Amino acid sequence: MRRKVLVCALTLAASGVAVTHWLPPSLGVPDLPASVLPDQAPTRNARQAAQGQAAAPLGPIRRFDRTRLAEVVRSYLARRPGKAGIMVSDLRTGTSFGVSEHIRIVTASIVKVDILAGLLLQRQGEKRRLSGGERALASEMIRLSDNNAADALYAAAGNGAGVTRANKRLGLKETVPYPNVWGASRTSPADQVRLMNALVSPKSPLNATNRRYILGLMGAVIGEQRWGISAAARPGDQVAIKNGWVPLHLQGTGWAVNSIGRITGPDHDFLVAVCSQGHPSMESGVATVEHVADLVVSAMRRVSPTGRETRPPR
C-alpha cells in the first residue's frame, strides 16, 4: 500500500500534476487555490542527506539559560531559509521552552496523529472500539504515513468538522483542520505539544488504552521516517514520532517539514514539536528541524528533575 502511494506521489510530482483545493481567507491566507501533493519519500535517506547542512550553534550553553537559548535559536533560524517554530516540555522537570511556538504552519502528515486521536475520542463516546479494518488503516497511517489510510480515517472522524470538535476536548487552540483535505490543515508547535500532552496525561479525555495505542504506533514508525525530533534522543531513550513533509505551491513556497513526538529517558520525558515551511528542499527542512530540536532538548537536559519551572502550554 505504502509503495503504491509513494509511486503515485512521485509520478504526480514528475508530471507536474497537482491536486488543487481552495483555502478560505479564514485560514489567514489569500483566497487562492492551494496545491497539496501527498508526502513524498525522499530519493535518499533524509536524515543522512541532512547531516552537515545545519550551521553550528552560536557558542555552548553550559546551563539552562532561557534568554540565551532563545537568542541562539532565533539567530540560527534567521540564517536558515523559510520559517520555523519549536515547543518543548519536559514532564519530569516541569520545564517548557518555545521560540515562535504559535506560528501557524501547514501540517502535512503530522495531522494524522490528530486524526486518530479525534476518531478514538469519538469511538469512546459511542462506547465502541475501532473495527479491525480501522485498526489496520490506523497502523498504515501512523507507521507508514499512508495517505489513502488517512483519507479513509479522516472521513470516518467526520473530516475537518469532526476533528475540530475533538480538538476542543483535547485542549487544542491553534489547529485548523481543513474541511476535506487533511494535509492542508494548519497548526502550531504549541498546539502539537498540547496534543502530545493529551496522549500522556491521565487527565486527558482519551482513556489510558487509547493513549497507549497511539503512542505505540508512533513508537513503531518505520526506520526511514524516524528523522526529525529523534535527532535530540540519546542512547537508551525511547522515541515516539510522527513527521510530515510536503512541497507547497499556491499555499506557500518551498517545503513544509514538521516533526512531533516524545523522547523518554531516565531523567527526562520530553514532548517536542518543530514546525517549519519555506525550505528550498526537503533535506534543508530536515536539517533545520533536527538541529533546532537537538539544540533545545540538549539545553533542557541541564535542568535537574527536581527543579520544576513551568507547566506544558495551556
C-alpha positions as a Markdown table, in Angstrom:
| # | Residue | x | y | z |
|---|---|---|---|---|
| 1 | Met | 0.0 | 0.0 | 0.0 |
| 2 | Arg | 2.7 | 2.5 | 1.0 |
| 3 | Arg | 4.8 | 1.7 | -2.1 |
| 4 | Lys | 1.7 | 2.3 | -4.3 |
| 5 | Val | 1.1 | 5.7 | -2.6 |
| 6 | Leu | 4.7 | 6.8 | -3.0 |
| 7 | Val | 4.8 | 5.8 | -6.6 |
| 8 | Cys | 1.7 | 7.7 | -7.3 |
| 9 | Ala | 3.0 | 10.8 | -5.4 |
| 10 | Leu | 6.3 | 10.7 | -7.3 |
| 11 | Thr | 4.5 | 10.2 | -10.6 |
| 12 | Leu | 2.3 | 13.3 | -9.9 |
| 13 | Ala | 5.3 | 15.3 | -9.0 |
| 14 | Ala | 7.3 | 14.3 | -12.0 |
| 15 | Ser | 4.4 | 15.1 | -14.4 |
| 16 | Gly | 3.7 | 18.5 | -12.8 |
| 17 | Val | 0.1 | 17.4 | -11.9 |
| 18 | Ala | -1.2 | 18.7 | -8.5 |
| 19 | Val | -4.4 | 18.2 | -6.7 |
| 20 | Thr | -5.9 | 21.7 | -6.2 |
| 21 | His | -8.1 | 22.7 | -3.3 |
| 22 | Trp | -9.3 | 26.1 | -2.0 |
| 23 | Leu | -8.2 | 27.8 | 1.2 |
| 24 | Pro | -10.7 | 30.4 | 2.6 |
| 25 | Pro | -9.5 | 33.7 | 4.0 |
| 26 | Ser | -10.4 | 32.5 | 7.5 |
| 27 | Leu | -7.2 | 30.4 | 7.4 |
| 28 | Gly | -5.1 | 33.6 | 7.2 |
| 29 | Val | -4.0 | 33.1 | 3.6 |
| 30 | Pro | -5.2 | 34.7 | 0.3 |
| 31 | Asp | -8.3 | 33.2 | -1.3 |
| 32 | Leu | -6.3 | 31.3 | -3.9 |
| 33 | Pro | -6.1 | 27.6 | -4.8 |
| 34 | Ala | -3.6 | 25.7 | -2.8 |
| 35 | Ser | -2.0 | 22.7 | -4.4 |
| 36 | Val | -1.1 | 19.9 | -2.0 |
| 37 | Leu | 0.8 | 16.9 | -3.1 |
| 38 | Pro | 0.9 | 13.8 | -0.8 |
| 39 | Asp | 4.0 | 13.4 | 1.3 |
| 40 | Gln | 6.8 | 12.0 | -0.9 |
| 41 | Ala | 9.6 | 9.7 | 0.0 |
| 42 | Pro | 13.0 | 11.3 | -0.4 |
| 43 | Thr | 15.2 | 9.9 | -3.1 |
| 44 | Arg | 17.8 | 9.1 | -0.3 |
| 45 | Asn | 17.7 | 8.8 | 3.4 |
| 46 | Ala | 16.6 | 12.3 | 4.5 |
| 47 | Arg | 18.4 | 12.3 | 7.8 |
| 48 | Gln | 21.7 | 11.2 | 6.2 |
| 49 | Ala | 21.2 | 13.8 | 3.5 |
| 50 | Ala | 20.7 | 16.5 | 6.1 |
| 51 | Gln | 23.9 | 15.8 | 8.0 |
| 52 | Gly | 26.4 | 18.6 | 7.7 |
| 53 | Gln | 23.9 | 21.1 | 6.4 |
| 54 | Ala | 23.0 | 22.7 | 9.7 |
| 55 | Ala | 25.1 | 25.6 | 10.9 |
| 56 | Ala | 26.8 | 25.2 | 14.3 |
| 57 | Pro | 25.2 | 26.8 | 17.3 |
| 58 | Leu | 26.5 | 30.2 | 18.4 |
| 59 | Gly | 28.6 | 29.0 | 21.3 |
| 60 | Pro | 27.9 | 26.5 | 24.0 |
| 61 | Ile | 25.1 | 26.9 | 26.6 |
| 62 | Arg | 26.6 | 25.4 | 29.8 |
| 63 | Arg | 23.4 | 25.7 | 31.8 |
| 64 | Phe | 19.7 | 26.2 | 31.0 |
| 65 | Asp | 19.6 | 29.9 | 30.3 |
| 66 | Arg | 16.2 | 30.6 | 28.8 |
| 67 | Thr | 17.1 | 34.0 | 27.4 |
| 68 | Arg | 20.4 | 32.9 | 25.9 |
| 69 | Leu | 18.9 | 29.8 | 24.4 |
| 70 | Ala | 16.1 | 31.9 | 22.7 |
| 71 | Glu | 18.8 | 34.1 | 21.3 |
| 72 | Val | 20.8 | 31.2 | 19.9 |
| 73 | Val | 17.7 | 29.6 | 18.4 |
| 74 | Arg | 16.4 | 32.8 | 16.8 |
| 75 | Ser | 19.9 | 33.6 | 15.4 |
| 76 | Tyr | 20.2 | 30.2 | 13.9 |
| 77 | Leu | 16.7 | 30.3 | 12.3 |
| 78 | Ala | 17.4 | 33.8 | 10.9 |
| 79 | Arg | 20.3 | 32.3 | 8.9 |
| 80 | Arg | 18.2 | 29.4 | 7.6 |
| 81 | Pro | 15.7 | 29.6 | 4.7 |
| 82 | Gly | 12.0 | 29.6 | 5.5 |
| 83 | Lys | 10.4 | 29.9 | 8.9 |
| 84 | Ala | 10.1 | 27.6 | 11.9 |
| 85 | Gly | 9.0 | 27.4 | 15.5 |
| 86 | Ile | 9.6 | 24.9 | 18.3 |
| 87 | Met | 7.9 | 24.0 | 21.5 |
| 88 | Val | 9.4 | 21.5 | 24.1 |
| 89 | Ser | 8.0 | 20.5 | 27.5 |
| 90 | Asp | 9.8 | 18.2 | 29.9 |
| 91 | Leu | 7.3 | 16.3 | 32.0 |
| 92 | Arg | 9.9 | 15.3 | 34.6 |
| 93 | Thr | 11.2 | 18.8 | 35.4 |
| 94 | Gly | 8.1 | 20.8 | 34.5 |
| 95 | Thr | 10.2 | 23.0 | 32.2 |
| 96 | Ser | 8.8 | 24.3 | 29.0 |
| 97 | Phe | 10.5 | 26.4 | 26.3 |
| 98 | Gly | 9.4 | 27.7 | 22.9 |
| 99 | Val | 10.5 | 30.0 | 20.1 |
| 100 | Ser | 7.9 | 31.1 | 17.6 |
| 101 | Glu | 5.8 | 28.4 | 19.1 |
| 102 | His | 2.5 | 30.0 | 18.0 |
| 103 | Ile | 3.5 | 30.2 | 14.3 |
| 104 | Arg | 0.9 | 28.6 | 12.0 |
| 105 | Ile | 2.3 | 26.0 | 9.6 |
| 106 | Val | 0.7 | 23.6 | 7.1 |
| 107 | Thr | 0.5 | 20.3 | 8.9 |
| 108 | Ala | 1.3 | 17.8 | 6.2 |
| 109 | Ser | 1.2 | 14.3 | 7.8 |
| 110 | Ile | 1.7 | 15.3 | 11.5 |
| 111 | Val | -2.1 | 15.8 | 11.4 |
| 112 | Lys | -2.5 | 12.1 | 11.2 |
| 113 | Val | -1.9 | 11.8 | 14.9 |
| 114 | Asp | -4.7 | 14.3 | 15.5 |
| 115 | Ile | -7.0 | 12.4 | 13.1 |
| 116 | Leu | -6.5 | 9.2 | 15.1 |
| 117 | Ala | -6.9 | 10.9 | 18.4 |
| 118 | Gly | -10.2 | 12.5 | 17.2 |
| 119 | Leu | -11.5 | 9.2 | 15.9 |
| 120 | Leu | -10.7 | 7.3 | 19.1 |
| 121 | Leu | -12.3 | 10.1 | 21.2 |
| 122 | Gln | -15.5 | 9.7 | 19.1 |
| 123 | Arg | -15.5 | 6.0 | 19.5 |
| 124 | Gln | -15.1 | 6.3 | 23.3 |
| 125 | Gly | -18.3 | 8.5 | 23.3 |
| 126 | Glu | -20.1 | 5.8 | 21.3 |
| 127 | Lys | -18.7 | 3.1 | 23.7 |
| 128 | Arg | -17.2 | 1.1 | 20.9 |
| 129 | Arg | -13.7 | 0.3 | 19.6 |
| 130 | Leu | -12.2 | 0.7 | 16.2 |
| 131 | Ser | -13.0 | -2.1 | 13.8 |
| 132 | Gly | -10.3 | -4.4 | 12.6 |
| 133 | Gly | -10.2 | -2.6 | 9.3 |
| 134 | Glu | -9.9 | 0.8 | 11.0 |
| 135 | Arg | -7.0 | -0.5 | 13.2 |
| 136 | Ala | -5.3 | -1.8 | 10.1 |
| 137 | Leu | -5.7 | 1.7 | 8.5 |
| 138 | Ala | -4.5 | 3.4 | 11.7 |
| 139 | Ser | -1.3 | 1.4 | 11.6 |
| 140 | Glu | -0.7 | 2.2 | 8.0 |
| 141 | Met | -1.5 | 5.9 | 8.6 |
| 142 | Ile | 0.9 | 6.4 | 11.5 |
| 143 | Arg | 3.6 | 3.8 | 11.0 |
| 144 | Leu | 3.9 | 4.1 | 7.2 |
| 145 | Ser | 2.3 | 7.6 | 6.7 |
| 146 | Asp | -0.1 | 6.1 | 4.2 |
| 147 | Asn | -2.2 | 8.9 | 2.7 |
| 148 | Asn | -5.1 | 6.6 | 1.5 |
| 149 | Ala | -5.5 | 5.3 | 5.0 |
| 150 | Ala | -5.6 | 8.9 | 6.3 |
| 151 | Asp | -8.3 | 9.8 | 3.7 |
| 152 | Ala | -10.4 | 7.0 | 5.0 |
| 153 | Leu | -10.0 | 7.7 | 8.7 |
| 154 | Tyr | -10.4 | 11.5 | 8.2 |
| 155 | Ala | -13.8 | 10.7 | 6.7 |
| 156 | Ala | -14.6 | 8.3 | 9.5 |
| 157 | Ala | -13.8 | 11.0 | 12.0 |
| 158 | Gly | -16.1 | 13.5 | 10.3 |
| 159 | Asn | -13.4 | 15.3 | 8.3 |
| 160 | Gly | -12.5 | 18.8 | 9.4 |
| 161 | Ala | -15.6 | 19.4 | 11.4 |
| 162 | Gly | -15.3 | 16.2 | 13.4 |
| 163 | Val | -11.7 | 16.6 | 14.2 |
| 164 | Thr | -12.3 | 20.3 | 15.2 |
| 165 | Arg | -14.9 | 19.1 | 17.7 |
| 166 | Ala | -12.5 | 16.6 | 19.2 |
| 167 | Asn | -9.7 | 19.2 | 19.3 |
| 168 | Lys | -11.8 | 21.4 | 21.6 |
| 169 | Arg | -12.0 | 18.5 | 24.1 |
| 170 | Leu | -8.3 | 17.7 | 23.7 |
| 171 | Gly | -7.4 | 21.3 | 24.5 |
| 172 | Leu | -6.0 | 22.4 | 21.1 |
| 173 | Lys | -6.3 | 26.1 | 20.4 |
| 174 | Glu | -4.3 | 26.9 | 17.3 |
| 175 | Thr | -5.1 | 24.0 | 14.9 |
| 176 | Val | -7.5 | 24.5 | 12.0 |
| 177 | Pro | -8.4 | 21.2 | 10.3 |
| 178 | Tyr | -9.2 | 21.8 | 6.7 |
| 179 | Pro | -12.7 | 20.6 | 5.8 |
| 180 | Asn | -11.9 | 17.7 | 3.4 |
| 181 | Val | -8.1 | 17.8 | 2.8 |
| 182 | Trp | -6.3 | 16.9 | 6.0 |
| 183 | Gly | -2.8 | 17.8 | 4.7 |
| 184 | Ala | -3.9 | 21.5 | 4.1 |
| 185 | Ser | -4.7 | 21.9 | 7.8 |
| 186 | Arg | -2.7 | 24.3 | 9.9 |
| 187 | Thr | -1.2 | 24.1 | 13.3 |
| 188 | Ser | 1.4 | 25.4 | 15.7 |
| 189 | Pro | 4.2 | 23.8 | 17.7 |
| 190 | Ala | 2.5 | 24.9 | 20.9 |
| 191 | Asp | -0.7 | 23.1 | 19.8 |
| 192 | Gln | 1.2 | 20.0 | 18.8 |
| 193 | Val | 2.7 | 19.8 | 22.3 |
| 194 | Arg | -0.8 | 20.2 | 23.7 |
| 195 | Leu | -1.8 | 17.2 | 21.6 |
| 196 | Met | 1.2 | 15.2 | 22.8 |
| 197 | Asn | 0.3 | 16.1 | 26.4 |
| 198 | Ala | -3.2 | 14.7 | 25.7 |
| 199 | Leu | -1.5 | 11.4 | 24.8 |
| 200 | Val | 0.3 | 11.1 | 28.1 |
| 201 | Ser | -1.8 | 12.9 | 30.7 |
| 202 | Pro | -4.1 | 10.9 | 33.0 |
| 203 | Lys | -6.4 | 14.0 | 32.9 |
| 204 | Ser | -6.8 | 13.6 | 29.1 |
| 205 | Pro | -10.2 | 12.9 | 27.7 |
| 206 | Leu | -8.6 | 10.0 | 25.9 |
| 207 | Asn | -8.6 | 6.9 | 28.1 |
| 208 | Ala | -5.4 | 5.1 | 29.0 |
| 209 | Thr | -5.9 | 2.3 | 26.5 |
| 210 | Asn | -6.3 | 4.7 | 23.6 |
| 211 | Arg | -3.3 | 6.9 | 24.7 |
| 212 | Arg | -1.1 | 3.8 | 24.8 |
| 213 | Tyr | -2.4 | 2.7 | 21.4 |
| 214 | Ile | -1.5 | 6.0 | 19.7 |
| 215 | Leu | 1.9 | 6.2 | 21.3 |
| 216 | Gly | 2.6 | 2.6 | 20.5 |
| 217 | Leu | 2.1 | 3.3 | 16.8 |
| 218 | Met | 4.2 | 6.4 | 16.9 |
| 219 | Gly | 6.9 | 4.3 | 18.6 |
| 220 | Ala | 6.8 | 1.8 | 15.7 |
| 221 | Val | 7.2 | 4.2 | 12.8 |
| 222 | Ile | 9.3 | 2.7 | 10.1 |
| 223 | Gly | 13.0 | 3.5 | 10.1 |
| 224 | Glu | 13.2 | 5.6 | 7.0 |
| 225 | Gln | 10.7 | 8.0 | 8.6 |
| 226 | Arg | 12.4 | 8.3 | 12.0 |
| 227 | Trp | 14.3 | 11.5 | 11.2 |
| 228 | Gly | 13.3 | 14.8 | 12.9 |
| 229 | Ile | 12.9 | 15.2 | 16.6 |
| 230 | Ser | 14.7 | 11.8 | 17.1 |
| 231 | Ala | 18.0 | 13.7 | 16.5 |
| 232 | Ala | 17.6 | 15.0 | 20.0 |
| 233 | Ala | 17.5 | 11.5 | 21.5 |
| 234 | Arg | 20.4 | 9.9 | 23.4 |
| 235 | Pro | 21.4 | 6.3 | 23.7 |
| 236 | Gly | 18.8 | 4.4 | 25.8 |
| 237 | Asp | 16.0 | 7.0 | 25.1 |
| 238 | Gln | 12.7 | 5.8 | 23.7 |
| 239 | Val | 11.2 | 7.8 | 20.9 |
| 240 | Ala | 7.6 | 8.1 | 19.7 |
| 241 | Ile | 7.4 | 10.2 | 16.5 |
| 242 | Lys | 5.4 | 11.4 | 13.6 |
| 243 | Asn | 6.8 | 13.5 | 10.7 |
| 244 | Gly | 5.2 | 15.5 | 7.9 |
| 245 | Trp | 6.7 | 16.8 | 4.7 |
| 246 | Val | 5.1 | 18.2 | 1.6 |
| 247 | Pro | 6.1 | 20.6 | -1.2 |
| 248 | Leu | 3.9 | 23.7 | -1.2 |
| 249 | His | 2.6 | 25.6 | -4.3 |
| 250 | Leu | -0.1 | 28.3 | -4.2 |
| 251 | Gln | -0.5 | 27.6 | -0.5 |
| 252 | Gly | 3.1 | 28.8 | 0.0 |
| 253 | Thr | 6.5 | 28.1 | -1.4 |
| 254 | Gly | 9.2 | 25.5 | -0.8 |
| 255 | Trp | 8.7 | 22.6 | 1.6 |
| 256 | Ala | 6.8 | 22.3 | 4.8 |
| 257 | Val | 8.7 | 19.9 | 7.1 |
| 258 | Asn | 7.4 | 19.1 | 10.6 |
| 259 | Ser | 8.2 | 16.6 | 13.4 |
| 260 | Ile | 6.4 | 15.9 | 16.6 |
| 261 | Gly | 6.8 | 13.3 | 19.3 |
| 262 | Arg | 8.0 | 12.2 | 22.7 |
| 263 | Ile | 11.6 | 11.4 | 23.9 |
| 264 | Thr | 11.7 | 9.5 | 27.1 |
| 265 | Gly | 14.9 | 8.7 | 29.1 |
| 266 | Pro | 15.9 | 8.1 | 32.7 |
| 267 | Asp | 15.7 | 11.7 | 33.9 |
| 268 | His | 13.6 | 13.4 | 31.3 |
| 269 | Asp | 10.4 | 13.0 | 29.4 |
| 270 | Phe | 10.3 | 15.5 | 26.5 |
| 271 | Leu | 7.2 | 16.4 | 24.4 |
| 272 | Val | 8.7 | 18.0 | 21.3 |
| 273 | Ala | 7.2 | 19.8 | 18.2 |
| 274 | Val | 9.1 | 21.5 | 15.4 |
| 275 | Cys | 7.0 | 23.0 | 12.6 |
| 276 | Ser | 8.5 | 24.8 | 9.6 |
| 277 | Gln | 7.9 | 25.7 | 5.9 |
| 278 | Gly | 9.5 | 27.6 | 3.1 |
| 279 | His | 12.5 | 25.4 | 2.7 |
| 280 | Pro | 14.1 | 25.0 | -0.8 |
| 281 | Ser | 14.3 | 21.2 | -0.4 |
| 282 | Met | 13.1 | 18.5 | 2.0 |
| 283 | Glu | 16.7 | 17.9 | 3.1 |
| 284 | Ser | 17.1 | 21.6 | 4.0 |
| 285 | Gly | 13.9 | 21.4 | 6.1 |
| 286 | Val | 15.1 | 18.2 | 7.9 |
| 287 | Ala | 18.4 | 19.8 | 8.7 |
| 288 | Thr | 16.7 | 22.8 | 10.3 |
| 289 | Val | 14.2 | 20.7 | 12.2 |
| 290 | Glu | 16.8 | 18.3 | 13.6 |
| 291 | His | 19.3 | 21.0 | 14.6 |
| 292 | Val | 16.7 | 23.1 | 16.4 |
| 293 | Ala | 15.3 | 20.0 | 18.2 |
| 294 | Asp | 18.7 | 18.8 | 19.3 |
| 295 | Leu | 19.8 | 22.3 | 20.4 |
| 296 | Val | 16.8 | 23.0 | 22.6 |
| 297 | Val | 16.5 | 19.5 | 24.1 |
| 298 | Ser | 20.2 | 19.3 | 24.9 |
| 299 | Ala | 19.9 | 22.6 | 26.8 |
| 300 | Met | 16.9 | 21.4 | 28.7 |
| 301 | Arg | 18.7 | 18.3 | 29.8 |
| 302 | Arg | 20.7 | 20.6 | 32.1 |
| 303 | Val | 17.6 | 21.1 | 34.3 |
| 304 | Ser | 17.5 | 18.8 | 37.3 |
| 305 | Pro | 14.5 | 16.6 | 37.6 |
| 306 | Thr | 13.9 | 18.2 | 41.0 |
| 307 | Gly | 14.0 | 21.7 | 39.5 |
| 308 | Arg | 10.4 | 22.3 | 38.4 |
| 309 | Glu | 9.9 | 25.5 | 36.4 |
| 310 | Thr | 6.8 | 25.7 | 34.2 |
| 311 | Arg | 3.9 | 23.6 | 33.0 |
| 312 | Pro | 3.2 | 22.4 | 29.5 |
| 313 | Pro | 1.5 | 25.0 | 27.3 |
| 314 | Arg | -2.2 | 25.7 | 28.0 |
